[in-house]
Amino acid sequence: MAFTQKDINEIVNRYEITDMSLVPSPSELILKVDNSEQYEGDYGELFVKNGVLYETGCSHCSCYGCEGQWKPEVTFLNAIKRRPGGFMGVSIKLVSRKARAAGYTGE
């Protein structure tokens, strides 16, 4: 699935991002996961920027959204491989393939 500017705008609005320096372009965004059920849940994003793999995510409920929770952290495929369920339930094979296609060269 190719992401578009609409996906990026959705992320910016969801987190109410004001500092755009670590917001990915559509080609840098490799995963956007929504594990929400009705009034609560989790969102997660994985992206490659300048060859570095980043992840971020938030939890929300019916009272609070994801405002102020945009805090991308550097991560590595090896770190994601060690997690049960990969990245938010997405297989490590898919994560690895998409990260490499987006220019990630780390382990």
N, CA, C and O of each residue as an XYZ file, in Angstrom:
428
protein
N       0.840     -1.184      0.000
C       0.000      0.000      0.000
C       0.881      1.242      0.000
O       1.756      1.397      0.853
N       0.649      2.097     -0.934
C       1.388      3.363     -0.988
C       0.631      4.412     -0.178
O      -0.588      4.542     -0.289
N       1.361      5.143      0.621
C       0.747      6.195      1.418
C       0.715      7.490      0.612
O       1.497      7.679     -0.319
N      -0.195      8.366      0.986
C      -0.369      9.638      0.294
C      -0.239     10.782      1.288
O      -0.098     10.566      2.492
N      -0.289     11.997      0.766
C      -0.245     13.169      1.638
C      -1.446     13.198      2.586
O      -1.360     13.741      3.688
N      -2.542     12.622      2.161
C      -3.728     12.541      3.028
C      -3.395     11.748      4.305
O      -3.834     12.121      5.393
N      -2.627     10.667      4.177
C      -2.208      9.884      5.346
C      -1.333     10.714      6.283
O      -1.479     10.656      7.504
N      -0.425     11.484      5.694
C       0.462     12.331      6.502
C      -0.348     13.401      7.215
O      -0.133     13.663      8.398
N      -1.281     14.020      6.498
C      -2.132     15.044      7.113
C      -2.945     14.466      8.267
O      -3.154     15.134      9.280
N      -3.398     13.237      8.115
C      -4.149     12.568      9.180
C      -3.282     12.402     10.432
O      -3.750     12.618     11.550
N      -2.032     12.021     10.239
C      -1.097     11.876     11.360
C      -0.853     13.224     12.028
O      -0.912     13.334     13.252
N      -0.581     14.238     11.231
C      -0.322     15.579     11.769
C      -1.526     16.063     12.584
O      -1.357     16.633     13.662
N      -2.710     15.842     12.083
C      -3.917     16.267     12.795
C      -4.157     15.429     14.044
O      -4.527     15.968     15.087
N      -3.952     14.120     13.951
C      -4.196     13.231     15.099
C      -3.329     13.622     16.289
O      -3.808     13.682     17.422
N      -2.055     13.888     16.028
C      -1.113     14.202     17.105
C      -1.001     15.709     17.377
O      -0.333     16.126     18.323
N      -1.653     16.510     16.547
C      -1.536     17.964     16.622
C      -0.070     18.392     16.584
O       0.396     19.133     17.449
N       0.643     17.916     15.575
C       2.078     18.154     15.422
C       2.321     19.583     14.960
O       1.694     20.050     14.009
N       3.227     20.270     15.631
C       3.610     21.621     15.219
C       5.038     21.652     14.676
O       5.345     22.462     13.801
N       5.907     20.787     15.180
C       7.285     20.699     14.684
C       7.322     19.635     13.587
O       7.281     18.437     13.866
N       7.400     20.084     12.355
C       7.312     19.171     11.215
C       8.637     18.500     10.859
O       8.695     17.758      9.879
N       9.696     18.738     11.619
C      11.020     18.234     11.249
C      11.104     16.708     11.233
O      11.893     16.155     10.468
N      10.327     16.023     12.043
C      10.358     14.558     12.042
C       9.053     13.949     11.543
O       8.710     12.823     11.901
N       8.338     14.687     10.728
C       7.142     14.140     10.101
C       7.576     13.527      8.767
O       8.216     14.197      7.957
N       7.231     12.264      8.538
C       7.668     11.625      7.297
C       6.893     12.107      6.084
O       5.763     12.583      6.195
N       7.511     11.978      4.943
C       6.802     12.186      3.683
C       6.045     10.887      3.384
O       6.293      9.871      4.034
N       5.137     10.903      2.421
C       4.436      9.657      2.093
C       5.380      8.509      1.723
O       5.104      7.357      2.057
N       6.476      8.804      1.045
C       7.401      7.735      0.650
C       8.242      7.221      1.816
O       8.808      6.131      1.732
N       8.331      7.989      2.898
C       9.103      7.563      4.073
C       8.261      6.767      5.070
O       8.801      6.006      5.873
N       6.952      6.942      5.020
C       6.054      6.230      5.922
C       5.938      4.783      5.465
O       5.550      4.525      4.326
N       6.270      3.833      6.339
C       6.206      2.434      5.913
C       5.059      1.668      6.557
O       4.577      0.693      5.980
N       4.614      2.080      7.730
C       3.465      1.437      8.366
C       2.668      2.458      9.155
O       3.217      3.360      9.786
N       1.369      2.287      9.099
C       0.442      3.094      9.890
C      -0.598      2.101     10.410
O      -1.406      1.578      9.643
N      -0.570      1.847     11.723
C      -1.402      0.803     12.309
C      -2.463      1.432     13.209
O      -2.174      2.338     13.991
N      -3.673      0.945     13.087
C      -4.780      1.396     13.920
C      -5.353      0.181     14.635
O      -6.044     -0.635     14.026
N      -5.067      0.061     15.920
C      -5.608     -1.020     16.748
C      -6.667     -0.433     17.676
O      -6.601     -0.599     18.894
N      -7.629      0.245     17.095
C      -8.664      0.907     17.883
C      -9.963      0.125     17.800
O     -10.321     -0.424     16.758
N     -10.647      0.093     18.913
C     -11.972     -0.493     18.960
C     -12.902      0.521     19.594
O     -12.767      0.849     20.773
N     -13.819      1.001     18.832
C     -14.810      1.981     19.258
C     -14.183      3.190     19.943
O     -13.737      4.111     19.260
N     -14.139      3.211     21.267
C     -13.772      4.431     21.987
C     -12.344      4.461     22.520
O     -11.935      5.456     23.117
N     -11.585      3.402     22.318
C     -10.215      3.395     22.819
C      -9.347      2.515     21.942
O      -9.843      1.681     21.185
N      -8.035      2.717     22.059
C      -7.135      1.899     21.277
C      -5.769      2.528     21.121
O      -5.387      3.435     21.859
N      -5.046      2.023     20.143
C      -3.677      2.454     19.893
C      -3.478      2.714     18.409
O      -4.069      2.055     17.554
N      -2.635      3.686     18.132
C      -2.146      3.945     16.787
C      -0.631      3.793     16.817
O       0.003      4.033     17.844
N      -0.060      3.398     15.698
C       1.390      3.317     15.606
C       1.860      3.634     14.205
O       1.190      3.312     13.224
N       2.995      4.256     14.118
C       3.601      4.586     12.830
C       5.058      4.173     12.842
O       5.744      4.284     13.858
N       5.512      3.705     11.717
C       6.909      3.326     11.520
C       7.342      4.002     10.236
O       6.660      3.907      9.216
N       8.489      4.693     10.285
C       8.935      5.395      9.086
C      10.459      5.456      9.044
O      11.137      5.286     10.057
N      10.973      5.703      7.848
C      12.414      5.847      7.615
C      12.650      7.281      7.155
O      12.039      7.748      6.194
N      13.538      7.963      7.852
C      13.892      9.340      7.488
C      15.409      9.428      7.478
O      16.060      9.142      8.483
N      15.972      9.826      6.340
C      17.430      9.920      6.182
C      18.127      8.613      6.551
O      19.194      8.627      7.165
N      17.528      7.492      6.180
C      18.111      6.178      6.421
C      17.953      5.650      7.832
O      18.449      4.565      8.139
N      17.270      6.394      8.707
C      17.080      5.999     10.111
C      15.639      5.531     10.293
O      14.706      6.164      9.797
N      15.462      4.416     11.010
C      14.144      3.857     11.279
C      13.590      4.461     12.570
O      14.254      4.451     13.606
N      12.377      4.980     12.493
C      11.708      5.594     13.646
C      10.375      4.907     13.887
O       9.730      4.410     12.964
N       9.983      4.893     15.155
C       8.636      4.441     15.492
C       8.012      5.427     16.462
O       8.700      6.094     17.236
N       6.714      5.498     16.401
C       5.963      6.318     17.339
C       4.581      5.728     17.456
O       4.173      4.900     16.641
N       3.874      6.150     18.456
C       2.526      5.640     18.638
C       1.837      6.370     19.764
O       2.439      7.178     20.471
N       0.569      6.071     19.916
C      -0.197      6.698     20.984
C      -1.324      5.786     21.409
O      -1.740      4.885     20.680
N      -1.798      6.042     22.590
C      -3.007      5.406     23.103
C      -4.055      6.488     23.242
O      -3.739      7.637     23.548
N      -5.304      6.116     23.015
C      -6.374      7.103     23.129
C      -7.608      6.447     23.724
O      -7.750      5.224     23.720
N      -8.482      7.277     24.227
C      -9.768      6.815     24.737
C     -10.831      7.809     24.296
O     -10.547      8.725     23.524
N     -12.040      7.633     24.776
C     -13.109      8.525     24.350
C     -12.932      9.946     24.871
O     -13.494     10.886     24.308
N     -12.160     10.110     25.936
C     -11.950     11.449     26.515
C     -10.703     12.138     25.979
O     -10.668     13.363     25.861
N      -9.687     11.357     25.655
C      -8.400     11.921     25.242
C      -7.949     11.295     23.941
O      -8.055     10.085     23.742
N      -7.448     12.137     23.065
C      -6.910     11.659     21.801
C      -5.408     11.486     21.890
O      -4.876     11.165     22.953
N      -4.733     11.695     20.790
C      -3.282     11.505     20.713
C      -2.508     12.817     20.778
O      -1.305     12.843     20.517
N      -3.181     13.887     21.119
C      -2.544     15.193     21.163
C      -1.293     15.156     22.033
O      -1.320     14.664     23.161
N      -0.201     15.681     21.495
C       1.046     15.779     22.262
C       1.811     14.482     22.431
O       2.820     14.458     23.135
N       1.361     13.400     21.805
C       2.051     12.121     21.960
C       2.989     11.796     20.793
O       3.505     10.680     20.722
N       3.218     12.735     19.888
C       4.139     12.505     18.760
C       5.562     12.603     19.276
O       6.087     13.699     19.471
N       6.182     11.456     19.497
C       7.542     11.400     20.013
C       8.293     10.280     19.287
O       8.534      9.220     19.866
N       8.663     10.509     18.025
C       9.370      9.472     17.275
C      10.672      9.077     17.976
O      11.422      9.928     18.453
N      10.917      7.774     18.025
C      12.142      7.242     18.622
C      12.859      6.385     17.598
O      12.231      5.659     16.827
N      14.177      6.475     17.597
C      14.985      5.629     16.724
C      14.809      4.180     17.174
O      14.829      3.881     18.368
N      14.638      3.294     16.210
C      14.540      1.870     16.512
C      15.326      1.089     15.462
O      15.880      1.668     14.527
N      15.367     -0.207     15.625
C      16.130     -1.084     14.729
C      15.296     -2.320     14.435
O      14.479     -2.733     15.258
N      15.497     -2.910     13.267
C      14.772     -4.131     12.928
C      15.031     -5.224     13.953
O      14.114     -5.964     14.311
N      16.272     -5.339     14.433
C      16.574     -6.369     15.431
C      15.764     -6.171     16.705
O      15.365     -7.151     17.334
N      15.517     -4.941     17.093
C      14.705     -4.667     18.280
C      13.258     -5.083     18.042
O      12.621     -5.660     18.923
N      12.745     -4.792     16.864
C      11.364     -5.164     16.545
C      11.233     -6.680     16.451
O      10.211     -7.239     16.850
N      12.259     -7.351     15.927
C      12.238     -8.818     15.811
C      12.091     -9.490     17.171
O      11.479    -10.554     17.269
N      12.639     -8.888     18.214
C      12.597     -9.498     19.544
C      11.252     -9.321     20.246
O      11.006     -9.943     21.280
N      10.400     -8.496     19.701
C       9.101     -8.269     20.330
C       8.105     -9.344     19.899
O       8.025     -9.689     18.720
N       7.360     -9.863     20.848
C       6.278    -10.774     20.435
C       5.283     -9.994     19.576
O       4.791     -8.946     19.993
N       4.993    -10.492     18.407
C       4.032     -9.802     17.543
C       4.632     -8.749     16.634
O       3.894     -8.065     15.924
N       5.968     -8.594     16.633
C       6.588     -7.613     15.738
C       6.206     -6.194     16.100
O       6.236     -5.820     17.272
N       5.848     -5.404     15.104
C       5.419     -4.024     15.339
C       3.898     -3.988     15.349
O       3.266     -4.029     14.293
N       3.319     -3.912     16.519
C       1.869     -3.829     16.703
C       1.127     -4.915     15.936
O       0.076     -4.660     15.346
N       1.676     -6.125     15.948
C       1.026     -7.252     15.301
C       1.375     -7.446     13.837
O       0.902     -8.395     13.212
N       2.199     -6.562     13.276
C       2.606     -6.685     11.873
C       3.865     -7.542     11.809
O       4.799     -7.324     12.582
N       3.904     -8.499     10.914
C       5.031     -9.429     10.837
C       6.344     -8.710     10.551
O       6.388     -7.711      9.833
N       7.397     -9.244     11.128
C       8.726     -8.653     10.941
C       9.163     -8.743      9.481
O       9.905     -7.879      9.014
N       8.727     -9.753      8.760
C       9.089     -9.865      7.338
C       8.546     -8.675      6.554
O       9.249     -8.099      5.724
N       7.305     -8.312      6.818
C       6.713     -7.163      6.129
C       7.401     -5.866      6.560
O       7.709     -5.018      5.723
N       7.642     -5.714      7.862
C       8.336     -4.526      8.372
C       9.702     -4.398      7.707
O      10.068     -3.324      7.230
N      10.444     -5.487      7.678
C      11.797     -5.479      7.108
C      11.767     -5.114      5.623
O      12.556     -4.285      5.170
N      10.863     -5.728      4.874
C      10.771     -5.453      3.434
C      10.447     -3.987      3.172
O      11.067     -3.354      2.317
N       9.483     -3.451      3.902
C       9.089     -2.058      3.699
C      10.187     -1.090      4.145
O      10.408     -0.062      3.506
N      10.875     -1.421      5.245
C      11.948     -0.549      5.732
C      13.088     -0.503      4.721
O      13.616      0.572      4.437
N      13.464     -1.630      4.188
C      14.547     -1.683      3.190
C      14.148     -0.906      1.934
O      14.963     -0.182      1.363
N      12.895     -1.059      1.510
C      12.432     -0.356      0.315
C      12.447      1.168      0.526
O      12.587      1.932     -0.429
N      12.302      1.593      1.781
C      12.295      3.035      2.079
C      13.679      3.583      2.352
O      13.821      4.767      2.658
N      14.713      2.744      2.248
C      16.080      3.229      2.381
C      16.774      2.912      3.679
O      17.875      3.407      3.918
N      16.154      2.080      4.553
C      16.793      1.702      5.811
C      17.870      0.657      5.522
O      17.633     -0.328      4.822
N      19.060      0.897      6.080
C      20.173     -0.041      5.838
C      20.707     -0.671      7.119
O      21.646     -1.465      7.062
N      20.136     -0.339      8.263
C      20.612     -0.873      9.547
C      20.130     -2.276      9.794
O      19.510     -2.906      8.937
N      20.428     -2.757     10.988
C      20.024     -4.113     11.394
C      18.880     -4.076     12.369
O      18.414     -5.126     12.814
